[in-house]
Amino acid sequence: MKKEYTRREVLGVGLGAVALASSVAVVGAAQPEKISSVKEGNPIPELGAFNKYGDELETALLLRTSPIAVKMLEKEADIPKEVFRPKRDGGYHIAQCQAFGMSRREGKTVAMLKEDHWCPTALMAYGMVEKPASTASWGESYMSFEVGKYIGVLTAPLKSAAFMPDVVMIYMNPAQLRGLLLPMTFGDSSQVSTHLFLPSCGHAVVDPMKTGKYCVVLPDPGEYQRALTAEEEMILAIPQEKMEGLMASLKTGGRMYSHRDQHMSMHPDFEQPQFYKDMFKSWGLDSE
């Protein structure tokens, strides 16, 4: 096989996961230098860059709702003046997943302090209360912040957030999720963790902040029952320091990579890209 193919060429033809694994040796030599989350010595991008990321992601991926900026609050002074506080301003309580829904669907900036919550899970995961011993029998264990470190959590649409996020959360369907993950360099795959069990409000915020990894999270039942999360939606949570690298990986071809570049067809003997033909020939199989 004389020609070496870049990962973007592989992705451009909608290569499946099995074939992608088989082609690692082919594309490895031509693979671009790994894009780090933040280039060594460079500062985190400023807020304006994060706002632009929100706009770009929403447009390129055809997202139904806005990516969310999430910030953990350490003191009252961290809370912007023009925010919605459910108990104070609405006279009611909500669950954290409902606050996520208000930010991503309604464009609201929401501050959730201890008194605003109506579901115990986020209170425990975010370290706003002590975990009762009885919770050990609830199911899977999950990461939590140190009790007392934070007094609340602030959320807003990423494109209009007036604060630097600790985490960016994106609700999307599997095709959109694939469009974000596949353009990563091969070495970045170890930086993606997956969480399929309760609680999604904890895994999507605590885990990326404590581990520094991207987190793919399956929304839990509360998301569906109370926050109107669609059945086909998944969550990708991105720690602040990885946003620049993620956005760079989507633009290495000079434009935003998107799941829309993948075109569906169901033809036998479909036209093979050249690297398919090269591999088939090397195995003594038909390629024409």
Buried (B, 14 or more C-beta within 10 A) or exposed (E): EEEEBBBBBBBBBBBEEEBBEEBEEBBEEEBEEEBBBBEEEEEBBEBEEBBBBBBBBBEBBBBBBBBBBBBBBEEEEBBEEEBBBBBEEEEEBBBBBBBBBBBBBEEBBBBBBEEBBBBBBBBBBBBBBEBEEEEEEBEEEBBBBEEEEBBBBBBBBBBBBEBEBBBBBBBBBEBBBBBBBBBBBEEBEEBEBEBEEBBBBBBBBBBBBEEEBBBBBBBBEBBBEBBEBEEEBBBBBBBBBBBBBBBBBBEBBEEBBBBEBBEEEEEEEEEBBEBBBBBBEEEEEEEE
